[in-house]
Amino acid sequence: MVGFVVSLGAGNGVNQGGARRSHKAPDTERYQVAQIDVRTTPEGDEGWAFQVTVSEGGGQTSHRVTMSRNTYQQLTGEVCTPEELVRRSFEFLLEREPRESILREFEIAVISRYFPDYEHEISKRIRP
């Protein structure tokens, strides 16, 4: 069983989020918290690049994610920031696979190729 609790924080161009995953051990309940840090780099008028670091259980992975303005508008209707969309997308991914399995570099739209429910799920997470 996997459950998540998200904590938000921001500062100096960094969005941080935490996702708690519970893994039931034979006689105890254990929790691991994944911290998601998102740093943005503008990519001209075309979109953004993000450096995402996922820290969990004493280890971390780094990912470079790109997103076009068109994809951002299509997925969000501009109801959240690009950084929020990336952070929520990583929460979505971490619910489905370990951080080590997430591609090291990808365009955010590629998520729906691996997880067909991504666009529907991300829309529910970011829209009121």
Helices and strands as residue ranges (DSSP letters): E 6-11, E 14-24, E 29-42, E 47-56, E 59-68, H 69-76, H 82-96, G 99-101, E 105-107, G 108-110, H 111-114, H 118-126
